[in-house]
Amino acid sequence: MSEWLVLSLAMAAACAVVLSIAFFNHRRISEDDDPNETPDVIEYMTMMIGVIYAIVLGLAIAGVWEGRGAAQEYVRQEAQALHEISVRSQVYPAEVRGRIRADVDAYVTYVVDTEWQRMADGEDVTERSGELLEKIRRDVTDYVPQTDHEGQAYQPLVDQVALVDDARNARGQSAGATMPGVVWFGLIAGALVTVGLIFTLQIRRSFREMLLAGLFSALIAFLLFLIWDFDSPFGRGISATAEPFLAQFPHLDLKS
């Protein structure tokens, strides 16, 4: 199901529930009921709870967006380090250089074409990518430099392999949901309380009040959907992309 369809259904359902409750609640209110009799303390509590919930929503959105940005940065670091390995191996003999670059290309192809989809499903990095990275490590560390120029390039290449390993592990840790279940419970419960409190203000069936109630509930549904969409850095609509790999290795026929 399309994520935009999910969003539309969630917002429509939130509006329908709130408006239905307002409609039936109005039918049980007597004609002589005065909405001005709502205690001031209820208005104050409704306002404060709304403000507190708005702060919580803002922090949740900032948290999942930061997680998505961090995941994208790990991808960029990994792609950049692999590119540096491929370029800096230029000083090595043709046979060694060709082996290093072939193994780097194999690693990138596997990550983008195969492992990326697994991460989109919330799974961790695979053992296969670890094996391909180990081949790159062996290519770099097993070669004994023959000249001073090669010796100067050796340690930087080893360091770049370590950067790839670190970025790969961080990328794997970023896969899947970032928001704990207890936080989701708080967000949903807070939404129900916040929307429910508007009925303590004795909403009438005027067009203006019904419109505002519907828009308010739709906004809450949209913000919760936004948090859910960002919650999986590799798996949903506005997710981390493999663009750094595509930019650094344009010669590869990658699917993404």
Protein Blocks (a to p, Z undefined) as FASTA:
>chain_A
ZZklmmmmmmmmmmmmmmmmmmmmmmmpcfklcfklpcfklmmmmmmmmmmmmmmmmmmm
mmmmmmmmmmmmmmmmmmmmmmmmmmmmmmpcfklmmmmmmmmmmmmmmmmmmmmmmmmn
opacdfklmmmmmmmmmmmmmpccfbfklmmmmmmmmmmmmmmmmmmmmmmmmgccfbdf
klmmmmmmmmmmmmmmmmmnopafbfklmmmmmmmmmmmmmmmmmmmmmmpmklmmbdcd
fklmmmmmmmbccfZZ
